[in-house]
Amino acid sequence: MTLYLDYNASTPLDERVLSAMTDCLAGMPGNPSSTHQFGRVVRAQLDRAREQVASLVGVHASQVIFTSGGTEANNLALHAVTAGYAPTSIAVSAVEHPSVLEPARALRASGWQLNEIDVDGQCRVLPEHLKEILKSDTRLVSVMAANNETGVIQPVAQLADLARAAGAVFHTDAIQAAGKLPLDFAASGVQLMSLSAHKLYGPKGVGALVVDKALELAPLQLGGGQEYGLRAGTENIAAIVGFGVAAELAVEGLQSRAAQMAALRDRAQAGLQRYPQVTVFAATAERLPNTLQLAVAGLDGETLLMQLDKAGIAVSSGSACSSGKTEPSHVLMAMGVEAGLARGAIRISLGRETTDADIDTLLAAFAQQMKWLDKASQVSGW
């Protein structure tokens, strides 16, 4: 039996979400942009889902722009506030997801000055460095709500205050935080927020960009007036309906669920830290309740991942979007972690299905790996 401990990569589809999507697919045909009764029925489904996603972060439904996923939401955010402007400067944290870093670097290639905001050794973005690099012409600042690898929760409200005081638009990638932390768009001070359904037991292939209606934004794709003119194309109604149900379910019992996962995460961490070869990254920072990133000295991360996979345990060597790459994690390198140790990193991420017995299974499998490593080191004379 396989034990799934890679919930930050993707979560299983909730049965209630699947049921709602199946009903939608089997229901009345119609384009939500059509004005006849068939279209109006589908439009009502779209409107209901928009309200559900809006409630997840405490905004009005008109602030939710549906996208094909978190990557598109991040790309739309960076494009929407820079398109049509003469290149000046933008700032993003050094530990952002590639779906923020790569569009930011594309903007740099087109003439924008790109400043990366430093983090400390615990993966915490440094407000003092943002304050130092902010300029009067800084157009955009983007800092994720919580890091997808280490799980570290960033001081978004403080950073947003600094950015907005300088006249910059502030975007946060809240894709990993949604469903694990309470999110309040207005209280956070952000003006753009990215979400993704499949990180909170919804379907893959649908996400959202939450927007401050006071912003003037440019669409990423043209050809229709859908999504308030910001995202042309007929909406994926069944996926959006699923996203809506997943968003509604994510709010129910959030605090108790987070506390249970944190207790399991801490138990796993304590068991793994018994081994002197193990380094837990960002161990003293405030983190998502389900996330644990570590490395074993002398053991490559991909090797450990595959050994655990053979034992029936699925973990990750970092971001699922970066799998297959041999370079050390850019997140860990930004934290000042030595490259050899960074290459050994694996990420364990828990979900609401994770149990105490699962943690026992993980620790037992890890103990076997440590025995193997001890024997190998004795033979090689390490």
Residue pairs with C-beta under 8 A, 6 or more apart in sequence:
1 312
2 312
2 313
2 314
3 312
3 313
3 314
3 358
3 361
3 362
4 12
4 314
4 351
4 353
5 313
5 314
5 315
5 348
5 349
5 350
5 354
5 358
5 362
6 314
6 315
6 316
6 320
6 347
6 349
7 290
7 349
7 350
7 351
7 354
8 148
8 151
8 176
8 199
8 290
8 291
8 316
8 320
8 347
8 349
9 316
9 320
9 349
10 198
10 199
10 204
10 320
11 198
11 199
11 200
11 201
11 202
11 351
12 201
12 351
12 353
13 201
13 202
13 203
13 242
14 201
14 202
14 245
14 246
14 249
16 245
16 249
17 201
17 202
17 203
17 242
17 245
17 246
17 249
18 242
20 241
20 242
20 244
20 245
21 203
21 238
21 239
21 241
21 242
24 45
24 237
24 238
24 241
24 242
25 238
27 41
28 38
28 41
28 42
29 38
29 42
30 36
30 38
30 39
30 40
30 41
30 42
31 39
31 42
31 234
32 39
32 42
32 43
32 45
32 46
32 234
32 235
32 237
33 39
33 43
33 224
33 225
33 226
33 234
34 40
34 42
42 237
45 237
45 240
45 241
46 235
46 237
46 240
46 241
47 61
48 241
48 244
49 240
49 241
49 243
49 244
49 245
50 61
50 64
50 66
50 240
50 244
51 61
51 244
52 243
52 244
52 245
52 247
52 248
53 64
53 66
53 195
53 208
53 243
53 244
53 247
54 60
54 61
54 63
54 64
54 210
55 247
55 248
55 251
56 178
56 183
56 195
56 247
56 248
56 250
56 251
57 174
57 178
57 183
57 184
57 185
57 193
57 195
57 210
58 183
58 184
58 185
58 186
58 187
59 185
59 186
59 210
60 213
62 213
62 228
63 185
63 210
63 211
63 212
63 213
64 208
64 209
64 210
65 73
65 76
65 208
65 209
65 210
65 211
65 227
65 228
65 230
65 231
66 206
66 207
66 208
66 227
66 231
66 235
66 236
66 240
66 243
67 73
67 76
67 206
67 207
67 208
67 209
67 231
68 205
68 206
68 207
68 236
69 196
69 197
69 198
69 204
69 205
69 206
69 207
70 97
70 99
70 173
70 175
70 194
70 195
70 196
70 199
70 207
71 99
71 207
71 321
72 207
72 220
73 175
73 194
73 195
73 196
73 207
73 208
73 209
74 97
74 99
74 100
74 103
74 142
74 171
74 173
74 194
75 99
75 103
75 220
76 209
76 220
76 230
76 231
77 142
77 171
77 192
77 194
77 209
78 90
78 100
78 103
78 104
78 107
78 140
78 142
78 171
79 103
79 218
79 220
80 192
80 209
80 211
80 215
80 217
80 218
80 219
80 220
80 230
81 139
81 140
81 169
81 171
81 192
81 215
81 217
81 218
82 90
82 107
82 112
82 139
82 140
83 218
84 218
85 139
87 107
87 110
87 111
87 112
87 113
88 112
88 113
88 135
88 137
88 138
88 139
89 112
89 113
89 114
89 115
89 135
89 137
89 138
89 139
90 104
90 107
90 112
90 113
90 114
90 115
90 138
90 139
90 140
90 141
90 142
91 114
91 115
91 116
91 117
91 130
91 133
91 134
91 138
91 140
91 141
91 142
91 163
91 168
92 100
92 101
92 104
92 114
92 115
92 116
92 117
92 141
92 142
92 143
93 116
93 117
93 119
93 125
93 142
93 143
93 144
93 154
94 116
94 117
94 118
94 119
94 330
94 334
95 119
95 123
95 125
95 144
95 147
95 149
95 150
95 330
95 331
95 334
95 335
96 104
96 142
96 143
96 144
96 173
97 144
97 148
97 173
97 175
97 319
97 321
98 319
98 321
98 322
99 173
99 321
100 142
100 144
100 173
101 330
104 114
104 142
105 114
107 114
108 114
112 139
115 133
115 138
117 125
117 126
117 129
117 130
117 133
117 141
117 143
118 125
118 126
118 129
118 334
119 125
119 126
119 334
119 335
120 126
120 335
121 335
121 336
122 152
122 282
122 283
122 284
122 285
122 335
123 147
123 150
123 152
123 281
123 282
123 285
123 331
123 334
123 335
124 152
124 154
124 155
124 285
125 143
125 154
125 155
125 159
127 155
127 158
127 159
127 162
130 141
130 143
130 159
130 162
130 163
131 162
134 141
134 162
134 163
134 166
134 168
135 166
136 166
136 167
138 163
138 166
138 167
138 168
139 168
139 169
140 168
140 169
140 170
140 171
141 159
141 160
141 162
141 163
141 168
141 169
141 170
141 171
142 170
142 171
142 172
142 173
143 154
143 156
143 159
143 170
143 172
144 154
144 172
144 173
144 174
144 175
144 176
145 153
145 154
145 156
145 172
145 173
145 174
145 176
145 177
145 181
145 183
145 188
145 193
146 152
146 153
146 154
146 174
146 176
146 177
146 180
146 181
146 287
146 288
147 154
147 176
147 282
147 331
148 175
148 176
148 319
149 293
149 318
149 319
149 329
149 331
149 332
149 345
149 347
150 281
150 282
150 285
150 287
150 291
150 293
150 331
150 335
151 176
151 282
151 287
151 288
151 290
151 291
151 292
151 293
151 349
152 282
152 285
152 286
152 287
153 177
153 181
153 285
153 286
153 287
153 288
156 172
156 188
156 189
156 190
157 187
157 188
157 189
159 170
160 170
160 172
160 188
160 189
160 190
160 191
161 189
163 169
163 170
164 170
164 189
164 191
169 191
169 192
169 215
170 189
170 190
170 191
170 192
171 190
171 191
171 192
171 193
171 194
172 188
172 190
172 192
172 193
172 194
173 194
174 183
174 193
174 194
174 195
175 194
175 195
175 196
175 199
175 207
176 199
176 288
176 291
177 183
177 288
178 195
178 196
178 199
178 200
178 247
178 250
179 199
179 200
179 201
179 246
179 250
179 254
180 254
180 258
180 261
180 288
180 289
180 290
181 254
181 258
181 288
182 254
182 255
183 193
185 193
185 210
190 212
191 211
191 212
191 214
191 215
192 209
192 210
192 211
192 212
192 215
193 209
193 210
194 207
194 208
194 209
194 210
195 207
195 208
195 209
195 210
196 206
196 207
196 208
197 203
197 204
197 205
197 206
197 207
197 239
197 242
197 243
197 246
197 247
198 204
198 205
198 206
200 246
200 247
200 249
200 250
201 246
201 249
201 250
201 352
202 242
202 243
202 245
202 246
202 247
203 238
203 239
203 242
203 243
203 246
205 236
205 239
206 236
206 239
206 240
206 242
206 243
207 243
208 243
209 230
211 217
211 230
217 230
219 229
219 230
219 231
219 232
220 230
220 231
221 231
221 232
221 233
222 232
223 232
223 233
224 232
224 233
224 234
225 232
226 232
226 233
226 234
226 235
227 235
257 352
258 289
259 289
260 352
261 289
261 290
261 350
261 351
261 352
261 354
262 289
262 290
264 350
264 354
264 355
264 356
264 358
264 359
265 289
265 290
265 291
265 292
265 350
267 356
267 359
268 292
268 348
268 350
268 359
268 362
268 363
269 280
269 283
269 292
271 359
271 363
271 366
272 278
272 280
272 292
272 294
272 363
272 366
273 280
273 283
275 296
275 370
277 296
277 297
277 298
277 299
277 370
277 373
278 294
278 295
278 296
278 297
279 294
279 295
279 296
279 297
279 341
280 292
280 293
280 294
281 293
281 294
281 295
281 332
281 335
281 337
281 345
282 293
282 335
290 349
290 350
290 351
290 354
291 347
291 348
291 349
291 350
292 347
292 348
292 349
293 345
293 346
293 347
293 348
294 345
294 346
294 348
295 301
295 341
295 342
295 344
295 345
295 346
296 304
296 344
296 369
296 370
296 373
297 341
297 344
298 344
298 373
298 377
298 382
299 344
299 369
299 373
300 343
300 344
301 317
301 318
301 343
301 344
301 345
301 346
302 317
304 344
304 346
304 369
305 315
305 316
305 317
305 346
307 369
307 372
308 314
308 315
308 346
308 365
308 366
308 369
311 365
311 368
312 365
313 361
313 362
313 365
315 346
315 347
315 348
315 349
316 323
316 346
316 347
316 349
317 323
317 345
317 346
317 347
318 329
318 331
318 345
318 347
319 329
322 329
326 343
328 337
328 339
328 342
328 343
328 345
329 337
329 342
329 345
332 341
332 342
332 345
333 339
333 342
348 362
376 382
